[in-house]
Amino acid sequence: MPEEGALPQEIQDGLDEIDRILHQMLLLAELSASDSPVDRERLQQVLDHLRRKIDRIADAL
């Protein structure tokens, strides 16, 4: 039985996955903002993919 106030494991797992994705997105945003030569169009495609992944996880919760 979960502790009172604890989230069900499925929800916690989804939130943990969203947290990992947000960290990835932050790293990509920092890379895009840097002076490094990067393909910003490709970075945007990856960010869009990650955003859709977050949406799918959130919709499943």
PDB file of N, H, CA, C and O in Angstrom:
ATOM      1  N   MET A   1       0.850  -1.187   0.000  1.00  0.00           N
ATOM      2  CA  MET A   1       0.000   0.000   0.000  1.00  0.00           C
ATOM      3  C   MET A   1       0.890   1.244   0.000  1.00  0.00           C
ATOM      4  O   MET A   1       1.801   1.351   0.821  1.00  0.00           O
ATOM      5  N   PRO A   2       0.628   2.207  -0.938  1.00  0.00           N
ATOM      6  CA  PRO A   2       1.463   3.403  -0.989  1.00  0.00           C
ATOM      7  C   PRO A   2       1.279   4.264   0.258  1.00  0.00           C
ATOM      8  O   PRO A   2       0.237   4.244   0.913  1.00  0.00           O
ATOM      9  N   GLU A   3       2.330   5.016   0.557  1.00  0.00           N
ATOM     10  H   GLU A   3       3.176   5.032   0.025  1.00  0.00           H
ATOM     11  CA  GLU A   3       2.243   5.938   1.678  1.00  0.00           C
ATOM     12  C   GLU A   3       1.174   6.982   1.383  1.00  0.00           C
ATOM     13  O   GLU A   3       0.913   7.314   0.227  1.00  0.00           O
ATOM     14  N   GLU A   4       0.562   7.493   2.446  1.00  0.00           N
ATOM     15  H   GLU A   4       0.775   7.223   3.386  1.00  0.00           H
ATOM     16  CA  GLU A   4      -0.429   8.536   2.254  1.00  0.00           C
ATOM     17  C   GLU A   4       0.241   9.745   1.611  1.00  0.00           C
ATOM     18  O   GLU A   4       1.289  10.197   2.071  1.00  0.00           O
ATOM     19  N   GLY A   5      -0.363  10.264   0.554  1.00  0.00           N
ATOM     20  H   GLY A   5      -1.215   9.897   0.181  1.00  0.00           H
ATOM     21  CA  GLY A   5       0.209  11.400  -0.146  1.00  0.00           C
ATOM     22  C   GLY A   5       1.191  11.009  -1.244  1.00  0.00           C
ATOM     23  O   GLY A   5       1.598  11.855  -2.040  1.00  0.00           O
ATOM     24  N   ALA A   6       1.579   9.730  -1.295  1.00  0.00           N
ATOM     25  H   ALA A   6       1.249   9.042  -0.648  1.00  0.00           H
ATOM     26  CA  ALA A   6       2.508   9.268  -2.331  1.00  0.00           C
ATOM     27  C   ALA A   6       1.738   9.071  -3.632  1.00  0.00           C
ATOM     28  O   ALA A   6       0.572   8.674  -3.631  1.00  0.00           O
ATOM     29  N   LEU A   7       2.411   9.355  -4.733  1.00  0.00           N
ATOM     30  H   LEU A   7       3.357   9.678  -4.734  1.00  0.00           H
ATOM     31  CA  LEU A   7       1.792   9.167  -6.043  1.00  0.00           C
ATOM     32  C   LEU A   7       1.844   7.708  -6.451  1.00  0.00           C
ATOM     33  O   LEU A   7       2.788   7.002  -6.097  1.00  0.00           O
ATOM     34  N   PRO A   8       0.849   7.244  -7.188  1.00  0.00           N
ATOM     35  CA  PRO A   8       0.929   5.883  -7.727  1.00  0.00           C
ATOM     36  C   PRO A   8       2.191   5.743  -8.587  1.00  0.00           C
ATOM     37  O   PRO A   8       2.636   6.707  -9.209  1.00  0.00           O
ATOM     38  N   GLN A   9       2.754   4.549  -8.614  1.00  0.00           N
ATOM     39  H   GLN A   9       2.393   3.765  -8.109  1.00  0.00           H
ATOM     40  CA  GLN A   9       4.032   4.325  -9.299  1.00  0.00           C
ATOM     41  C   GLN A   9       3.981   4.726 -10.770  1.00  0.00           C
ATOM     42  O   GLN A   9       4.943   5.294 -11.288  1.00  0.00           O
ATOM     43  N   GLU A  10       2.875   4.437 -11.446  1.00  0.00           N
ATOM     44  H   GLU A  10       2.094   3.975 -11.025  1.00  0.00           H
ATOM     45  CA  GLU A  10       2.754   4.774 -12.867  1.00  0.00           C
ATOM     46  C   GLU A  10       2.882   6.286 -13.093  1.00  0.00           C
ATOM     47  O   GLU A  10       3.538   6.730 -14.035  1.00  0.00           O
ATOM     48  N   ILE A  11       2.254   7.052 -12.227  1.00  0.00           N
ATOM     49  H   ILE A  11       1.721   6.691 -11.461  1.00  0.00           H
ATOM     50  CA  ILE A  11       2.335   8.510 -12.339  1.00  0.00           C
ATOM     51  C   ILE A  11       3.744   8.981 -12.016  1.00  0.00           C
ATOM     52  O   ILE A  11       4.287   9.834 -12.719  1.00  0.00           O
ATOM     53  N   GLN A  12       4.337   8.441 -10.972  1.00  0.00           N
ATOM     54  H   GLN A  12       3.897   7.748 -10.402  1.00  0.00           H
ATOM     55  CA  GLN A  12       5.701   8.829 -10.608  1.00  0.00           C
ATOM     56  C   GLN A  12       6.677   8.517 -11.741  1.00  0.00           C
ATOM     57  O   GLN A  12       7.555   9.323 -12.047  1.00  0.00           O
ATOM     58  N   ASP A  13       6.524   7.348 -12.362  1.00  0.00           N
ATOM     59  H   ASP A  13       5.810   6.692 -12.113  1.00  0.00           H
ATOM     60  CA  ASP A  13       7.399   6.975 -13.479  1.00  0.00           C
ATOM     61  C   ASP A  13       7.235   7.950 -14.642  1.00  0.00           C
ATOM     62  O   ASP A  13       8.221   8.354 -15.259  1.00  0.00           O
ATOM     63  N   GLY A  14       5.998   8.328 -14.941  1.00  0.00           N
ATOM     64  H   GLY A  14       5.197   8.000 -14.440  1.00  0.00           H
ATOM     65  CA  GLY A  14       5.747   9.288 -16.016  1.00  0.00           C
ATOM     66  C   GLY A  14       6.366  10.637 -15.722  1.00  0.00           C
ATOM     67  O   GLY A  14       6.970  11.256 -16.597  1.00  0.00           O
ATOM     68  N   LEU A  15       6.216  11.094 -14.486  1.00  0.00           N
ATOM     69  H   LEU A  15       5.725  10.591 -13.775  1.00  0.00           H
ATOM     70  CA  LEU A  15       6.811  12.375 -14.099  1.00  0.00           C
ATOM     71  C   LEU A  15       8.337  12.315 -14.145  1.00  0.00           C
ATOM     72  O   LEU A  15       8.983  13.285 -14.541  1.00  0.00           O
ATOM     73  N   ASP A  16       8.909  11.194 -13.747  1.00  0.00           N
ATOM     74  H   ASP A  16       8.385  10.407 -13.425  1.00  0.00           H
ATOM     75  CA  ASP A  16      10.366  11.037 -13.820  1.00  0.00           C
ATOM     76  C   ASP A  16      10.853  11.093 -15.264  1.00  0.00           C
ATOM     77  O   ASP A  16      11.887  11.695 -15.553  1.00  0.00           O
ATOM     78  N   GLU A  17      10.100  10.459 -16.172  1.00  0.00           N
ATOM     79  H   GLU A  17       9.260   9.970 -15.937  1.00  0.00           H
ATOM     80  CA  GLU A  17      10.475  10.478 -17.588  1.00  0.00           C
ATOM     81  C   GLU A  17      10.364  11.897 -18.151  1.00  0.00           C
ATOM     82  O   GLU A  17      11.230  12.331 -18.910  1.00  0.00           O
ATOM     83  N   ILE A  18       9.318  12.608 -17.787  1.00  0.00           N
ATOM     84  H   ILE A  18       8.614  12.254 -17.171  1.00  0.00           H
ATOM     85  CA  ILE A  18       9.170  14.001 -18.225  1.00  0.00           C
ATOM     86  C   ILE A  18      10.325  14.834 -17.698  1.00  0.00           C
ATOM     87  O   ILE A  18      10.852  15.681 -18.420  1.00  0.00           O
ATOM     88  N   ASP A  19      10.726  14.614 -16.464  1.00  0.00           N
ATOM     89  H   ASP A  19      10.298  13.927 -15.878  1.00  0.00           H
ATOM     90  CA  ASP A  19      11.858  15.339 -15.883  1.00  0.00           C
ATOM     91  C   ASP A  19      13.132  15.080 -16.681  1.00  0.00           C
ATOM     92  O   ASP A  19      13.889  16.011 -16.955  1.00  0.00           O
ATOM     93  N   ARG A  20      13.375  13.829 -17.055  1.00  0.00           N
ATOM     94  H   ARG A  20      12.760  13.072 -16.833  1.00  0.00           H
ATOM     95  CA  ARG A  20      14.569  13.507 -17.852  1.00  0.00           C
ATOM     96  C   ARG A  20      14.524  14.194 -19.211  1.00  0.00           C
ATOM     97  O   ARG A  20      15.535  14.706 -19.691  1.00  0.00           O
ATOM     98  N   ILE A  21      13.357  14.202 -19.820  1.00  0.00           N
ATOM     99  H   ILE A  21      12.535  13.786 -19.430  1.00  0.00           H
ATOM    100  CA  ILE A  21      13.218  14.846 -21.126  1.00  0.00           C
ATOM    101  C   ILE A  21      13.447  16.351 -21.010  1.00  0.00           C
ATOM    102  O   ILE A  21      14.102  16.947 -21.865  1.00  0.00           O
ATOM    103  N   LEU A  22      12.915  16.965 -19.962  1.00  0.00           N
ATOM    104  H   LEU A  22      12.383  16.482 -19.266  1.00  0.00           H
ATOM    105  CA  LEU A  22      13.123  18.402 -19.768  1.00  0.00           C
ATOM    106  C   LEU A  22      14.598  18.732 -19.582  1.00  0.00           C
ATOM    107  O   LEU A  22      15.064  19.770 -20.051  1.00  0.00           O
ATOM    108  N   HIS A  23      15.328  17.869 -18.909  1.00  0.00           N
ATOM    109  H   HIS A  23      14.950  17.025 -18.528  1.00  0.00           H
ATOM    110  CA  HIS A  23      16.778  18.079 -18.762  1.00  0.00           C
ATOM    111  C   HIS A  23      17.473  17.987 -20.119  1.00  0.00           C
ATOM    112  O   HIS A  23      18.382  18.764 -20.410  1.00  0.00           O
ATOM    113  N   GLN A  24      17.042  17.033 -20.948  1.00  0.00           N
ATOM    114  H   GLN A  24      16.304  16.401 -20.712  1.00  0.00           H
ATOM    115  CA  GLN A  24      17.601  16.929 -22.303  1.00  0.00           C
ATOM    116  C   GLN A  24      17.310  18.201 -23.091  1.00  0.00           C
ATOM    117  O   GLN A  24      18.176  18.719 -23.795  1.00  0.00           O
ATOM    118  N   MET A  25      16.087  18.695 -22.965  1.00  0.00           N
ATOM    119  H   MET A  25      15.382  18.275 -22.394  1.00  0.00           H
ATOM    120  CA  MET A  25      15.699  19.904 -23.695  1.00  0.00           C
ATOM    121  C   MET A  25      16.517  21.104 -23.230  1.00  0.00           C
ATOM    122  O   MET A  25      16.906  21.946 -24.040  1.00  0.00           O
ATOM    123  N   LEU A  26      16.774  21.181 -21.944  1.00  0.00           N
ATOM    124  H   LEU A  26      16.458  20.497 -21.287  1.00  0.00           H
ATOM    125  CA  LEU A  26      17.598  22.265 -21.413  1.00  0.00           C
ATOM    126  C   LEU A  26      19.006  22.212 -21.998  1.00  0.00           C
ATOM    127  O   LEU A  26      19.557  23.239 -22.394  1.00  0.00           O
ATOM    128  N   LEU A  27      19.587  21.016 -22.050  1.00  0.00           N
ATOM    129  H   LEU A  27      19.139  20.182 -21.728  1.00  0.00           H
ATOM    130  CA  LEU A  27      20.922  20.879 -22.622  1.00  0.00           C
ATOM    131  C   LEU A  27      20.946  21.292 -24.090  1.00  0.00           C
ATOM    132  O   LEU A  27      21.886  21.944 -24.543  1.00  0.00           O
ATOM    133  N   LEU A  28      19.914  20.911 -24.826  1.00  0.00           N
ATOM    134  H   LEU A  28      19.150  20.380 -24.458  1.00  0.00           H
ATOM    135  CA  LEU A  28      19.838  21.297 -26.236  1.00  0.00           C
ATOM    136  C   LEU A  28      19.668  22.806 -26.388  1.00  0.00           C
ATOM    137  O   LEU A  28      20.257  23.404 -27.289  1.00  0.00           O
ATOM    138  N   ALA A  29      18.877  23.423 -25.527  1.00  0.00           N
ATOM    139  H   ALA A  29      18.399  22.937 -24.796  1.00  0.00           H
ATOM    140  CA  ALA A  29      18.706  24.877 -25.572  1.00  0.00           C
ATOM    141  C   ALA A  29      20.016  25.588 -25.263  1.00  0.00           C
ATOM    142  O   ALA A  29      20.348  26.589 -25.896  1.00  0.00           O
ATOM    143  N   GLU A  30      20.755  25.073 -24.293  1.00  0.00           N
ATOM    144  H   GLU A  30      20.484  24.260 -23.778  1.00  0.00           H
ATOM    145  CA  GLU A  30      22.054  25.664 -23.960  1.00  0.00           C
ATOM    146  C   GLU A  30      23.023  25.519 -25.128  1.00  0.00           C
ATOM    147  O   GLU A  30      23.788  26.437 -25.422  1.00  0.00           O
ATOM    148  N   LEU A  31      22.989  24.371 -25.788  1.00  0.00           N
ATOM    149  H   LEU A  31      22.368  23.625 -25.548  1.00  0.00           H
ATOM    150  CA  LEU A  31      23.842  24.148 -26.952  1.00  0.00           C
ATOM    151  C   LEU A  31      23.473  25.126 -28.067  1.00  0.00           C
ATOM    152  O   LEU A  31      24.350  25.702 -28.710  1.00  0.00           O
ATOM    153  N   SER A  32      22.198  25.307 -28.288  1.00  0.00           N
ATOM    154  H   SER A  32      21.485  24.839 -27.766  1.00  0.00           H
ATOM    155  CA  SER A  32      21.740  26.219 -29.330  1.00  0.00           C
ATOM    156  C   SER A  32      22.160  27.655 -29.039  1.00  0.00           C
ATOM    157  O   SER A  32      22.473  28.409 -29.961  1.00  0.00           O
ATOM    158  N   ALA A  33      22.168  28.036 -27.768  1.00  0.00           N
ATOM    159  H   ALA A  33      21.913  27.423 -27.020  1.00  0.00           H
ATOM    160  CA  ALA A  33      22.520  29.401 -27.380  1.00  0.00           C
ATOM    161  C   ALA A  33      24.027  29.635 -27.344  1.00  0.00           C
ATOM    162  O   ALA A  33      24.479  30.776 -27.243  1.00  0.00           O
ATOM    163  N   SER A  34      24.793  28.567 -27.425  1.00  0.00           N
ATOM    164  H   SER A  34      24.426  27.641 -27.508  1.00  0.00           H
ATOM    165  CA  SER A  34      26.249  28.710 -27.350  1.00  0.00           C
ATOM    166  C   SER A  34      26.804  29.205 -28.680  1.00  0.00           C
ATOM    167  O   SER A  34      26.083  29.323 -29.670  1.00  0.00           O
ATOM    168  N   ASP A  35      28.079  29.487 -28.678  1.00  0.00           N
ATOM    169  H   ASP A  35      28.666  29.392 -27.873  1.00  0.00           H
ATOM    170  CA  ASP A  35      28.770  29.930 -29.892  1.00  0.00           C
ATOM    171  C   ASP A  35      29.193  28.763 -30.762  1.00  0.00           C
ATOM    172  O   ASP A  35      29.783  28.965 -31.824  1.00  0.00           O
ATOM    173  N   SER A  36      28.903  27.544 -30.331  1.00  0.00           N
ATOM    174  H   SER A  36      28.424  27.380 -29.469  1.00  0.00           H
ATOM    175  CA  SER A  36      29.286  26.353 -31.091  1.00  0.00           C
ATOM    176  C   SER A  36      28.500  26.307 -32.402  1.00  0.00           C
ATOM    177  O   SER A  36      27.325  26.670 -32.453  1.00  0.00           O
ATOM    178  N   PRO A  37      29.172  25.854 -33.453  1.00  0.00           N
ATOM    179  CA  PRO A  37      28.435  25.705 -34.719  1.00  0.00           C
ATOM    180  C   PRO A  37      27.491  24.501 -34.634  1.00  0.00           C
ATOM    181  O   PRO A  37      27.936  23.356 -34.563  1.00  0.00           O
ATOM    182  N   VAL A  38      26.211  24.771 -34.643  1.00  0.00           N
ATOM    183  H   VAL A  38      25.849  25.701 -34.701  1.00  0.00           H
ATOM    184  CA  VAL A  38      25.218  23.708 -34.540  1.00  0.00           C
ATOM    185  C   VAL A  38      24.155  23.903 -35.611  1.00  0.00           C
ATOM    186  O   VAL A  38      23.941  25.017 -36.090  1.00  0.00           O
ATOM    187  N   ASP A  39      23.503  22.832 -35.976  1.00  0.00           N
ATOM    188  H   ASP A  39      23.677  21.928 -35.587  1.00  0.00           H
ATOM    189  CA  ASP A  39      22.395  22.864 -36.913  1.00  0.00           C
ATOM    190  C   ASP A  39      21.135  23.155 -36.103  1.00  0.00           C
ATOM    191  O   ASP A  39      20.496  22.249 -35.567  1.00  0.00           O
ATOM    192  N   ARG A  40      20.797  24.431 -36.027  1.00  0.00           N
ATOM    193  H   ARG A  40      21.316  25.167 -36.462  1.00  0.00           H
ATOM    194  CA  ARG A  40      19.659  24.834 -35.189  1.00  0.00           C
ATOM    195  C   ARG A  40      18.334  24.277 -35.706  1.00  0.00           C
ATOM    196  O   ARG A  40      17.422  24.014 -34.922  1.00  0.00           O
ATOM    197  N   GLU A  41      18.227  24.101 -37.005  1.00  0.00           N
ATOM    198  H   GLU A  41      18.967  24.315 -37.642  1.00  0.00           H
ATOM    199  CA  GLU A  41      17.003  23.514 -37.557  1.00  0.00           C
ATOM    200  C   GLU A  41      16.836  22.085 -37.045  1.00  0.00           C
ATOM    201  O   GLU A  41      15.736  21.680 -36.666  1.00  0.00           O
ATOM    202  N   ARG A  42      17.923  21.330 -37.035  1.00  0.00           N
ATOM    203  H   ARG A  42      18.816  21.659 -37.342  1.00  0.00           H
ATOM    204  CA  ARG A  42      17.873  19.948 -36.525  1.00  0.00           C
ATOM    205  C   ARG A  42      17.585  19.945 -35.025  1.00  0.00           C
ATOM    206  O   ARG A  42      16.810  19.124 -34.537  1.00  0.00           O
ATOM    207  N   LEU A  43      18.218  20.874 -34.295  1.00  0.00           N
ATOM    208  H   LEU A  43      18.848  21.541 -34.692  1.00  0.00           H
ATOM    209  CA  LEU A  43      17.946  20.971 -32.856  1.00  0.00           C
ATOM    210  C   LEU A  43      16.466  21.242 -32.608  1.00  0.00           C
ATOM    211  O   LEU A  43      15.874  20.672 -31.692  1.00  0.00           O
ATOM    212  N   GLN A  44      15.868  22.111 -33.422  1.00  0.00           N
ATOM    213  H   GLN A  44      16.349  22.574 -34.166  1.00  0.00           H
ATOM    214  CA  GLN A  44      14.442  22.406 -33.261  1.00  0.00           C
ATOM    215  C   GLN A  44      13.601  21.167 -33.527  1.00  0.00           C
ATOM    216  O   GLN A  44      12.605  20.934 -32.842  1.00  0.00           O
ATOM    217  N   GLN A  45      13.993  20.371 -34.516  1.00  0.00           N
ATOM    218  H   GLN A  45      14.802  20.561 -35.072  1.00  0.00           H
ATOM    219  CA  GLN A  45      13.265  19.135 -34.803  1.00  0.00           C
ATOM    220  C   GLN A  45      13.318  18.186 -33.605  1.00  0.00           C
ATOM    221  O   GLN A  45      12.320  17.559 -33.248  1.00  0.00           O
ATOM    222  N   VAL A  46      14.493  18.094 -32.997  1.00  0.00           N
ATOM    223  H   VAL A  46      15.303  18.603 -33.287  1.00  0.00           H
ATOM    224  CA  VAL A  46      14.644  17.218 -31.826  1.00  0.00           C
ATOM    225  C   VAL A  46      13.809  17.755 -30.665  1.00  0.00           C
ATOM    226  O   VAL A  46      13.147  16.986 -29.968  1.00  0.00           O
ATOM    227  N   LEU A  47      13.839  19.073 -30.456  1.00  0.00           N
ATOM    228  H   LEU A  47      14.377  19.697 -31.022  1.00  0.00           H
ATOM    229  CA  LEU A  47      13.033  19.662 -29.384  1.00  0.00           C
ATOM    230  C   LEU A  47      11.542  19.419 -29.622  1.00  0.00           C
ATOM    231  O   LEU A  47      10.803  19.129 -28.681  1.00  0.00           O
ATOM    232  N   ASP A  48      11.104  19.534 -30.864  1.00  0.00           N
ATOM    233  H   ASP A  48      11.705  19.770 -31.628  1.00  0.00           H
ATOM    234  CA  ASP A  48       9.700  19.272 -31.183  1.00  0.00           C
ATOM    235  C   ASP A  48       9.339  17.819 -30.887  1.00  0.00           C
ATOM    236  O   ASP A  48       8.267  17.530 -30.354  1.00  0.00           O
ATOM    237  N   HIS A  49      10.242  16.915 -31.238  1.00  0.00           N
ATOM    238  H   HIS A  49      11.113  17.149 -31.670  1.00  0.00           H
ATOM    239  CA  HIS A  49      10.017  15.487 -30.961  1.00  0.00           C
ATOM    240  C   HIS A  49       9.900  15.245 -29.454  1.00  0.00           C
ATOM    241  O   HIS A  49       9.012  14.522 -29.003  1.00  0.00           O
ATOM    242  N   LEU A  50      10.796  15.851 -28.688  1.00  0.00           N
ATOM    243  H   LEU A  50      11.517  16.438 -29.055  1.00  0.00           H
ATOM    244  CA  LEU A  50      10.775  15.671 -27.237  1.00  0.00           C
ATOM    245  C   LEU A  50       9.501  16.262 -26.631  1.00  0.00           C
ATOM    246  O   LEU A  50       8.932  15.695 -25.698  1.00  0.00           O
ATOM    247  N   ARG A  51       9.052  17.407 -27.168  1.00  0.00           N
ATOM    248  H   ARG A  51       9.514  17.868 -27.926  1.00  0.00           H
ATOM    249  CA  ARG A  51       7.811  18.016 -26.681  1.00  0.00           C
ATOM    250  C   ARG A  51       6.621  17.092 -26.942  1.00  0.00           C
ATOM    251  O   ARG A  51       5.754  16.928 -26.084  1.00  0.00           O
ATOM    252  N   ARG A  52       6.588  16.493 -28.129  1.00  0.00           N
ATOM    253  H   ARG A  52       7.292  16.626 -28.826  1.00  0.00           H
ATOM    254  CA  ARG A  52       5.500  15.553 -28.432  1.00  0.00           C
ATOM    255  C   ARG A  52       5.556  14.332 -27.512  1.00  0.00           C
ATOM    256  O   ARG A  52       4.522  13.793 -27.117  1.00  0.00           O
ATOM    257  N   LYS A  53       6.768  13.907 -27.179  1.00  0.00           N
ATOM    258  H   LYS A  53       7.608  14.345 -27.500  1.00  0.00           H
ATOM    259  CA  LYS A  53       6.917  12.779 -26.259  1.00  0.00           C
ATOM    260  C   LYS A  53       6.360  13.128 -24.879  1.00  0.00           C
ATOM    261  O   LYS A  53       5.684  12.313 -24.251  1.00  0.00           O
ATOM    262  N   ILE A  54       6.646  14.337 -24.415  1.00  0.00           N
ATOM    263  H   ILE A  54       7.195  14.999 -24.925  1.00  0.00           H
ATOM    264  CA  ILE A  54       6.098  14.791 -23.139  1.00  0.00           C
ATOM    265  C   ILE A  54       4.574  14.816 -23.211  1.00  0.00           C
ATOM    266  O   ILE A  54       3.896  14.386 -22.277  1.00  0.00           O
ATOM    267  N   ASP A  55       4.037  15.322 -24.326  1.00  0.00           N
ATOM    268  H   ASP A  55       4.588  15.671 -25.085  1.00  0.00           H
ATOM    269  CA  ASP A  55       2.576  15.364 -24.482  1.00  0.00           C
ATOM    270  C   ASP A  55       1.971  13.968 -24.414  1.00  0.00           C
ATOM    271  O   ASP A  55       0.927  13.778 -23.789  1.00  0.00           O
ATOM    272  N   ARG A  56       2.616  12.987 -25.051  1.00  0.00           N
ATOM    273  H   ARG A  56       3.464  13.142 -25.558  1.00  0.00           H
ATOM    274  CA  ARG A  56       2.094  11.611 -25.022  1.00  0.00           C
ATOM    275  C   ARG A  56       2.113  11.044 -23.607  1.00  0.00           C
ATOM    276  O   ARG A  56       1.164  10.389 -23.177  1.00  0.00           O
ATOM    277  N   ILE A  57       3.201  11.301 -22.892  1.00  0.00           N
ATOM    278  H   ILE A  57       3.973  11.833 -23.241  1.00  0.00           H
ATOM    279  CA  ILE A  57       3.304  10.810 -21.508  1.00  0.00           C
ATOM    280  C   ILE A  57       2.232  11.462 -20.653  1.00  0.00           C
ATOM    281  O   ILE A  57       1.547  10.783 -19.887  1.00  0.00           O
ATOM    282  N   ALA A  58       2.082  12.786 -20.780  1.00  0.00           N
ATOM    283  H   ALA A  58       2.638  13.337 -21.402  1.00  0.00           H
ATOM    284  CA  ALA A  58       1.086  13.507 -19.981  1.00  0.00           C
ATOM    285  C   ALA A  58      -0.325  13.022 -20.301  1.00  0.00           C
ATOM    286  O   ALA A  58      -1.149  12.863 -19.400  1.00  0.00           O
ATOM    287  N   ASP A  59      -0.604  12.786 -21.583  1.00  0.00           N
ATOM    288  H   ASP A  59       0.066  12.914 -22.315  1.00  0.00           H
ATOM    289  CA  ASP A  59      -1.935  12.309 -21.962  1.00  0.00           C
ATOM    290  C   ASP A  59      -2.223  10.919 -21.379  1.00  0.00           C
ATOM    291  O   ASP A  59      -3.371  10.592 -21.079  1.00  0.00           O
ATOM    292  N   ALA A  60      -1.174  10.107 -21.223  1.00  0.00           N
ATOM    293  H   ALA A  60      -0.241  10.372 -21.467  1.00  0.00           H
ATOM    294  CA  ALA A  60      -1.344   8.754 -20.675  1.00  0.00           C
ATOM    295  C   ALA A  60      -1.564   8.773 -19.158  1.00  0.00           C
ATOM    296  O   ALA A  60      -2.080   7.814 -18.585  1.00  0.00           O
ATOM    297  N   LEU A  61      -1.168   9.869 -18.523  1.00  0.00           N
ATOM    298  H   LEU A  61      -0.749  10.648 -18.989  1.00  0.00           H
ATOM    299  CA  LEU A  61      -1.344   9.949 -17.077  1.00  0.00           C
ATOM    300  C   LEU A  61      -2.761  10.345 -16.764  1.00  0.00           C
ATOM    301  O   LEU A  61      -3.123  10.470 -15.594  1.00  0.00           O
TER     302      LEU A  61
END
